[in-house]
Amino acid sequence: MEFNLQAQNALLRGASEGRIMKNAVAIRHIAFEDAGTLAGVLEHRGFALNYLEAGVDDLSPAKSADLLVVLGGPIGIYEVDRYPFLKQELATIETAVKKGVPTIGICLGSQALAAVFGARVYPNLQKELGWDEMTLTKEGRASPLGAIEGVRVLNWHGDTFDLPLGTTRLASTKITPNQAFAYGPKMLALQFHVELPQRDMERWLIGHTLELANSKADLAKMRADAARFAPAANQAGHRLFNDWLDGITASSAAA
């Protein structure tokens, strides 16, 4: 587990303020796809965020975390034959979910949650790459996703999933009917990105160069769109993440 400098600093600040920091664990599949702006929200809410590197680290600490984040990556969650570590990862996430660990899955992480809930995950009819508004369901508008209504967020995925039984659809696009779902107040799956800061877009353009070349993506447009849309998406993402954490707190208090 990477006990990173950010987590160490969060613990030190918490100790200096007399706070006991809670333990948030993020399962990361590729170095440049980190928690982004979510990391700052978590620290502000009293969490020290530590990363587990999928395919490298023992993921068992995620089972006992106070909060679990499952991040994105350029592989398919169904590619267990090619990436055998996914079997352990899915089992770890399933254990955390069954224990009631609050869990948010982003992009590949949302697909992992869908698989854990028994839904089919598969290649979409076409790749969804670029900034677009979500169409929110009635439940989505009443959920933390109400924060992103009318805001363009980043789609960067080629896979999709069926809506898991017992979950609530929150958002869709024309290409992807199931963009987000929730299972109670603690489990949230987002196919799209609101956590990517504009300054980090270049890391993604470098890291995903082969995918972007194969997609004939216009990198200049992607940079311009990030400058145009990322600030509002990040601001809405802050509210979304905070509203989700507020819901978890309220449900725990009512239990």
WODA-V608411 format. One record per backbone hydrogen bond with DSSP energy under -1.0 kcal/mol. CO is the residue of the C=O (numbers start at 0). NH is the residue of the N-H. E is the energy in kcal/mol with one decimal. If there is no record, write none. Layout:
# WODA-V608411
co={CO;CO}
nh={NH;NH}
e={E;E}
This chain:
# WODA-V608411
co={0;1;1;3;4;5;6;7;8;9;10;11;12;13;14;21;22;22;23;24;25;26;27;29;31;34;35;36;37;38;39;40;41;42;45;47;49;50;51;52;52;58;59;61;66;67;68;69;75;77;78;82;83;84;85;86;87;88;89;90;91;92;93;94;95;96;101;102;103;104;105;106;107;108;109;110;111;112;113;114;119;121;127;129;131;134;136;137;142;143;144;145;147;152;153;154;156;157;159;163;167;169;170;170;171;175;178;179;179;180;181;182;185;186;187;188;189;192;194;196;197;199;200;201;202;203;205;207;208;209;210;211;212;217;218;219;220;221;222;223;224;225;228;229;230;231;232;233;234;235;236;237;238;239;240;241;242;243;244;245;246;247;248;249}
nh={2;3;50;7;8;9;10;11;12;13;14;15;16;18;17;47;65;66;49;68;51;70;53;32;33;37;38;40;41;42;43;44;46;45;21;23;25;1;27;55;56;61;62;64;24;103;26;105;78;79;82;85;86;88;89;90;91;92;93;94;95;96;97;98;100;99;67;187;69;189;108;110;111;112;113;114;115;116;118;117;161;159;156;154;152;171;140;141;145;146;147;148;150;131;192;129;127;123;121;166;181;136;178;179;134;172;190;169;170;188;167;186;102;182;104;180;106;153;36;199;200;203;204;205;206;207;208;211;212;213;214;216;215;221;222;223;224;225;226;227;228;229;232;233;234;235;236;237;238;239;240;241;242;243;244;245;246;247;248;249;250;251;252;253}
e={-1.0;-1.6;-1.5;-2.4;-2.8;-2.3;-2.4;-2.4;-2.8;-2.7;-2.6;-2.4;-1.5;-3.8;-1.3;-3.2;-2.5;-1.2;-2.5;-2.8;-3.1;-2.5;-2.8;-1.7;-1.2;-2.0;-1.2;-1.5;-2.6;-2.2;-2.3;-1.6;-2.7;-1.8;-3.4;-2.4;-2.8;-2.9;-3.0;-2.0;-3.0;-2.1;-1.8;-1.0;-2.5;-2.3;-2.9;-2.8;-1.9;-1.5;-2.5;-2.3;-1.6;-2.3;-2.9;-1.9;-2.4;-2.6;-2.5;-2.1;-2.4;-2.7;-2.5;-1.8;-2.6;-1.4;-3.0;-2.3;-2.6;-3.1;-2.5;-1.8;-2.2;-2.0;-2.3;-2.4;-2.4;-2.0;-2.7;-1.6;-2.3;-2.8;-2.1;-3.1;-3.0;-1.6;-2.5;-1.3;-2.3;-1.7;-1.9;-1.1;-2.5;-2.5;-2.8;-2.5;-3.0;-3.1;-2.4;-1.7;-1.7;-2.0;-2.5;-1.1;-3.1;-2.3;-3.2;-2.9;-1.1;-2.7;-2.6;-1.1;-2.0;-2.0;-2.5;-1.6;-3.3;-2.1;-2.3;-1.6;-1.6;-1.3;-2.4;-2.1;-2.7;-2.4;-1.4;-2.6;-2.4;-2.5;-1.8;-2.5;-1.0;-2.2;-2.5;-2.3;-3.1;-2.1;-2.2;-1.8;-3.2;-2.1;-2.2;-3.2;-2.1;-2.6;-2.5;-2.4;-1.6;-2.7;-3.1;-2.4;-2.9;-2.3;-2.4;-2.6;-2.1;-1.9;-2.4;-2.5;-2.3;-2.2;-2.1;-1.7}
